[in-house]
Amino acid sequence: TRPVFLQVAADDEAITREMSDRLSGAASEPKQTVTYDTTHSFDDTGAAADRIDWLLN
């Protein structure tokens, strides 16, 4: 099984928190879900840095 990294936008206007929770619950382990204080556009530099770090490791 491959690791899963889910990034969730706290203020997402397209994907509800319930949808994010369902996706996270359905994902197999190992998984990591991180919520960011951003919108659906994901213009959070921390989220981009976390994504790059996860892909490289």
N, C-alpha and C positions, 0 to 999 in steps of 0.2 A: 504494500500500500504506500502510495506517495503522500508526503506531507501536504497539507492544505493551509493556505494563508488567506483569510478573509478580512477585507478592509471594509468597514461600515461607516457611513457618514451619518452623524447624529441628526443633522437637519436635512436629510435627503427628502426632496420633494417628489421623487419618483418611486422610491422603494421604501415601504413602511418598515418600522421597527419589527413588526410581526413577521414580515417577509424575510428580513435579515435573520431573525431568530430561528425561523423554520429552516432556512438554508444552513445555518450553522449547526442546528440539531441533526440535519440529514448528512452532513459531511462526516466522513470516517476519520478516525484518529490515525496518525497524529494530526492535530489541527490547532490553529491559533486564530482567534478572532480579535481584532482590535477596532475600537470605535474612535473616530476622530471628530473633532468639533468643526465640521465643514458641511457643505451641501453636496448635491449629486455631482457637481463639477469637480470635486476632489482637488481643489487648488491649495491643498495643505502640503507645505514642503516637508513636514515631518512624515506624512504618509508616503510621499515619494521616496524619502530616505529609507524608511522602514521596508518598503517594497524592494528596493535595490539591495539592501542588506540581506533580506530573506532569500532573494534569488541567488545571491553570491555565496550563501552559506548553506 
